[in-house]
Amino acid sequence: MTDEYFKRTKYFGKEKKDIFEQGKQEYTLTDARKADQKTIDTAVLGSIKKNSDGKLLAGYLRTNFGLSKRQYPHNMVF
């Protein structure tokens, strides 16, 4: 997989004169992307199940990200 694989597709070029005439463009997944996602998912889920803390790790991955009081993102160091 290269960087080109993950790039967004551009809907409009420099000329935006007919932006309202085209209507809404929906993104459709290709069969190749679906197959790639399925192989990645099986590999990740397999490694989670093999881990001794698999239940804990699965619960951690299910949680939504959130900040508490006095947790400022610009002060965090990763």
PyMOL commands that set and color helices and strands:
alter all, ss='L'
color gray80, all
select helices_A, chain A and resi 3-6+31-50+54-62+73-75
alter helices_A, ss='H'
color red, helices_A
deselect
rebuild
show_as cartoon
